[in-house]
Amino acid sequence: MKPPETSGAKRRPASFSVADDPAPKATTTLPARRSPRSFADGIVVTPDEDDPFVTPPELSTEAIPIAAPRSRRKFSFLNLAAGAFGTFLSLAFGLWADSVVRDLFSRADWLGYAALTALAVGLLAVAVIVGREIFGMMRLAAVQTLKAEAEEALATPRPAAARTVVSKLTRLLSHRAETAKGRAALDATKDEIIDGPQLLELAERELLSPLDRKARGLILGASKRVSVVTAVSPRAIVDLAYVLFEVSKLIRAMADLYGGRPGTLGLLRLMRDVVAHLAVTGSIAVGDGLAQQVLGHGLASKLSKRLGEGVINGLLTARIGIAAMDLCRPLPFKAVKRPGIGDFLGDIASFGEREDKQ
């Protein structure tokens, strides 16, 4: 193969000497030699039954999170029967009233108009009673809603939610003369910066403390009356009837005190909630626990058997009153101490002792 021709003068070939490339430098150093050692003490061998890769563990039902089933209203034949018979009786009453009015008009016009007037007055009275019951249920629901909002406001330091709760509480208790001084004190703090929990505690002390003292008086008075009446009554049915009367009166008074003002249906529902509250909190235990409280204060040697039973019935009434106080109070107990059965034990026992001496 000929070299390519180039323009210009030709040059003679020359020789070149190529120097040897230097040896590459080592980039890594070998580790220092060490004597071998045993690893038996530092290695922990996992057994095959505990190795999740060899034998995976069985999943227990407790380890698997299960979503709570959505509550669904089941079909009830009782509700269907109540609705059907209610509709039938309403139609029957309408036909009966129509026939009565027509018969009275056929005899004399003034008798027909008198029957229409009486029917209209009766229907108006029934409507008023139903309206009062509905408003009573709504007031009880408003108290429970206010308590739930207060629980949420206590969890955040922002005062906006707390001021909303305080405003609703002030409107709820505006008809109580005992809260006038507290409402004035809260009005003076409108322009001040107060955290939400502190504002609710201030409202509890200023607005509810006077009502709490009156509630304690209601509970103590009902407990004393029950202890005396059940101690001197000759029949157990009389004891039961009077205790039921006194308890219903106490629960209604407690609801009225804190702004609930229930009707008849609202009172029945509130009594059911009180019994459920006692069952949940375990405060309905009658036997040994309550007897030990009485005997532990040395009252068994001072009171007769009948008055001892009366004192126990009075303490049970006090427990029902405390449960009603928990339910009817629009704010939970935070800044004010919740009353206990021990707060009434001394007064009821001393009252029973005086009655025994008389």
C-alpha positions in Angstrom: 0.0 0.0 0.0 1.5 3.3 -1.1 1.5 6.2 1.3 -0.7 9.1 0.3 0.9 11.7 -1.9 1.4 15.1 -0.3 2.2 18.3 -1.9 5.5 20.0 -1.2 9.0 18.7 -0.7 9.7 15.2 0.2 11.4 14.4 3.6 13.6 11.6 4.5 12.3 9.0 6.9 13.6 9.2 10.5 13.6 6.9 13.5 12.0 7.7 16.9 12.7 6.1 20.3 9.6 5.3 22.5 10.3 5.3 26.2 8.7 2.6 28.4 5.5 3.6 30.1 5.7 3.9 33.9 4.1 1.2 35.9 0.5 2.1 37.1 0.3 3.0 40.8 -1.9 0.8 43.0 -5.1 2.5 43.9 -6.1 0.2 46.7 -4.2 -1.2 49.6 -4.6 -4.8 50.7 -6.1 -5.1 54.2 -3.8 -6.1 57.0 -3.6 -9.8 57.7 -5.3 -10.8 60.9 -5.6 -14.1 62.7 -8.8 -16.1 62.2 -11.3 -16.1 65.0 -14.6 -17.9 65.9 -18.0 -16.3 65.3 -20.0 -18.9 67.2 -20.6 -16.5 70.2 -21.8 -13.6 68.1 -24.3 -15.4 65.8 -27.9 -16.1 66.8 -29.7 -18.7 64.7 -33.4 -18.2 64.4 -35.4 -21.5 64.7 -37.4 -22.5 61.6 -40.7 -22.2 63.5 -39.9 -18.6 64.4 -38.6 -17.6 61.0 -41.4 -15.7 59.1 -39.7 -16.5 55.8 -39.7 -20.2 56.4 -43.1 -20.6 58.1 -45.2 -17.5 58.0 -47.1 -16.9 61.2 -50.9 -17.3 61.3 -52.8 -14.1 61.4 -55.1 -13.9 64.4 -58.4 -12.1 64.4 -57.1 -9.6 66.9 -54.2 -8.5 64.6 -56.5 -7.8 61.7 -58.3 -4.4 62.0 -62.0 -4.9 61.4 -64.1 -2.0 60.4 -67.1 -1.3 62.6 -70.2 -2.4 60.8 -72.4 0.4 59.7 -75.5 0.7 61.8 -78.6 0.0 59.8 -82.1 0.3 61.0 -83.7 -3.1 60.9 -87.3 -3.6 59.8 -89.5 -3.9 62.8 -93.0 -5.5 62.7 -93.7 -3.7 66.0 -93.3 -0.3 64.4 -95.3 -1.4 61.4 -98.1 -2.7 63.7 -98.1 0.5 65.8 -98.3 2.7 62.6 -101.1 0.6 61.1 -103.2 0.5 64.2 -102.6 4.2 64.9 -103.8 5.1 61.4 -106.8 2.8 61.8 -107.8 4.3 65.1 -107.4 7.9 63.8 -109.7 7.1 60.9 -112.2 5.4 63.2 -112.2 8.4 65.5 -112.7 10.7 62.6 -115.7 8.7 61.3 -117.1 8.5 64.9 -116.7 12.3 65.4 -118.3 13.0 62.0 -121.3 10.8 62.7 -121.8 12.3 66.2 -121.7 15.9 64.8 -124.1 15.0 62.0 -126.5 13.4 64.5 -126.4 16.4 66.7 -127.0 18.8 63.8 -130.0 16.7 62.8 -131.5 17.2 66.2 -130.6 20.8 66.8 -128.2 23.2 65.2 -126.9 24.5 68.5 -126.0 21.0 69.6 -124.0 20.5 66.4 -122.1 23.8 66.9 -121.5 22.9 70.6 -120.0 19.5 69.5 -117.8 21.2 66.9 -116.6 23.8 69.5 -115.8 21.1 72.0 -114.0 19.0 69.4 -111.9 22.0 68.2 -111.0 22.9 71.8 -109.9 19.3 72.5 -107.8 19.1 69.3 -106.2 22.4 70.1 -105.3 21.2 73.6 -103.9 18.0 72.2 -101.8 20.0 69.7 -100.5 22.2 72.5 -99.6 19.1 74.6 -97.8 17.5 71.7 -96.0 20.8 70.9 -94.8 21.1 74.5 -93.5 17.6 74.5 -91.6 18.2 71.3 -90.1 21.4 72.6 -89.2 19.6 75.8 -87.3 16.9 73.9 -85.6 19.6 71.8 -84.4 21.4 74.9 -83.0 18.1 76.3 -81.3 17.5 73.0 -79.9 21.0 73.0 -78.3 20.5 76.4 -76.6 17.3 75.3 -75.4 18.9 72.1 -74.0 21.8 74.1 -72.1 19.4 76.3 -70.6 17.7 73.2 -69.6 21.0 71.8 -67.9 21.9 75.1 -66.0 18.6 75.0 -64.7 19.5 71.6 -63.9 23.1 72.6 -61.8 21.9 75.5 -59.5 20.0 73.2 -58.4 23.1 71.3 -56.8 26.3 72.7 -58.5 28.6 70.2 -61.2 30.7 71.9 -63.6 30.9 69.0 -65.4 27.6 69.7 -65.3 28.2 73.5 -66.9 31.6 73.0 -69.7 30.0 71.0 -70.3 27.5 73.7 -70.3 30.2 76.4 -72.8 32.3 74.3 -75.2 29.4 74.0 -74.8 28.6 77.7 -75.6 32.2 78.6 -78.8 32.1 76.6 -79.7 28.8 78.0 -79.4 30.0 81.6 -80.6 33.6 81.1 -83.8 32.9 82.9 -82.0 31.8 86.1 -81.5 34.7 88.6 -78.6 32.8 90.2 -76.5 33.3 87.0 -76.9 37.1 86.8 -73.6 37.9 88.5 -71.8 35.3 86.4 -73.2 36.6 83.2 -72.0 40.1 84.1 -68.5 38.7 84.8 -68.4 36.9 81.5 -69.6 40.0 79.6 -66.6 41.9 81.1 -64.2 39.4 79.4 -65.4 39.9 75.9 -62.4 42.1 74.9 -59.8 40.0 76.7 -57.8 37.2 75.1 -58.4 34.0 76.9 -57.7 30.5 75.8 -60.6 28.2 75.1 -60.2 25.8 78.0 -59.7 28.6 80.5 -62.7 30.4 79.2 -64.9 27.4 79.6 -63.6 26.8 83.1 -64.4 30.5 83.9 -67.9 30.0 82.6 -68.3 26.8 84.6 -67.3 28.6 87.8 -69.3 31.7 87.2 -72.5 30.3 85.8 -72.8 26.7 87.0 -71.3 26.9 90.5 -74.5 28.6 92.0 -76.7 26.0 90.2 -74.5 23.2 91.5 -75.0 24.3 95.1 -78.7 24.4 94.5 -78.6 20.9 92.9 -76.8 19.6 95.9 -79.5 21.0 98.1 -82.2 19.3 95.9 -80.4 15.9 96.2 -79.9 16.2 99.9 -83.5 17.2 100.5 -84.9 14.3 98.4 -82.5 11.8 100.1 -83.6 12.9 103.6 -87.3 12.7 102.7 -86.8 9.2 101.2 -84.8 8.0 104.3 -87.5 9.2 106.7 -90.5 8.0 104.7 -89.1 4.5 104.0 -88.1 4.1 107.6 -91.5 4.7 109.0 -93.8 3.3 106.3 -95.3 -0.1 107.1 -95.5 -1.5 103.6 -92.8 -2.1 100.9 -95.2 -1.0 98.2 -95.5 2.3 99.9 -91.7 2.6 100.0 -91.5 1.8 96.3 -94.2 4.2 95.3 -92.8 7.1 97.3 -89.2 6.5 96.1 -90.5 6.5 92.5 -92.4 9.7 93.1 -89.5 11.4 94.8 -87.0 10.3 92.1 -89.1 11.5 89.3 -89.6 14.8 91.1 -85.8 15.1 91.6 -85.0 14.4 88.0 -87.5 16.9 86.7 -86.2 19.6 89.2 -82.6 18.8 88.1 -83.5 19.3 84.4 -85.4 22.5 85.1 -82.5 23.8 87.1 -80.0 23.4 84.2 -82.4 24.7 81.5 -83.8 21.4 80.2 -87.5 21.7 81.3 -88.7 18.4 79.9 -92.3 17.3 79.4 -93.8 14.0 80.3 -92.2 12.0 77.5 -89.0 13.9 78.0 -89.0 13.0 81.7 -89.6 9.3 80.9 -86.7 9.4 78.5 -84.5 11.2 81.0 -85.3 8.6 83.7 -84.4 5.9 81.3 -81.1 7.6 80.5 -80.4 8.0 84.3 -80.9 4.3 84.9 -78.7 3.5 81.9 -76.0 5.9 83.3 -76.2 4.2 86.6 -75.8 0.8 85.0 -72.9 1.9 82.9 -71.0 3.6 85.7 -71.7 0.8 88.2 -73.3 3.2 90.6 -76.5 1.1 90.9 -74.8 -1.5 93.1 -76.9 -1.7 96.2 -75.9 -4.6 98.5 -72.6 -4.9 100.1 -70.9 -1.7 98.8 -73.5 0.6 100.2 -74.0 -1.3 103.4 -70.2 -1.2 104.0 -70.3 2.6 103.6 -72.9 2.8 106.3 -71.4 0.2 108.6 -67.9 1.6 108.1 -68.9 4.9 109.7 -70.1 3.1 112.8 -73.8 3.8 112.2 -75.1 0.3 112.6 -74.7 0.6 116.4 -76.4 4.0 116.5 -79.4 3.5 114.2 -82.2 1.0 114.4 -82.8 -1.5 111.7 -85.6 0.5 110.0 -83.7 3.7 110.1 -80.7 1.9 108.7 -82.7 0.8 105.8 -84.0 4.3 105.4 -80.4 5.7 105.3 -79.5 3.2 102.6 -82.5 4.2 100.5 -81.6 7.9 101.0 -78.0 7.1 99.7 -79.5 5.4 96.7 -81.6 8.4 96.0 -78.5 10.6 96.3 -76.8 8.4 93.7 -79.7 8.8 91.3 -79.6 12.5 91.9 -75.9 12.6 91.1 -76.5 10.7 87.9 -79.3 13.1 86.9 -76.9 16.0 87.6 -74.3 14.5 85.3 -76.8 14.1 82.5 -78.6 17.5 82.9 -75.6 19.6 83.4 -74.7 21.5 80.2 -70.9 21.4 80.8 -68.8 18.5 82.0 -67.1 18.8 85.4 -63.6 20.3 84.9 -63.1 23.4 87.1 -65.6 22.3 89.7 -65.3 19.0 91.6 -68.0 16.5 90.8 -70.1 15.6 93.9 -69.8 12.1 95.3 -71.9 9.9 97.5 -69.5 10.7 100.4 -70.6 14.4 100.3 -74.1 13.3 101.3 -73.4 10.4 103.6 -72.6 12.5 106.7 -75.7 14.7 106.4 -78.1 11.8 105.7 -76.6 9.7 108.5 -76.8 12.5 111.0 -80.3 13.3 110.0 -81.3 9.6 110.5 -79.6 9.6 113.9 -81.6 12.6 115.0 -84.8 10.9 113.9 -83.9 7.8 115.7 -83.4 9.7 119.0 -86.7 11.4 118.6 
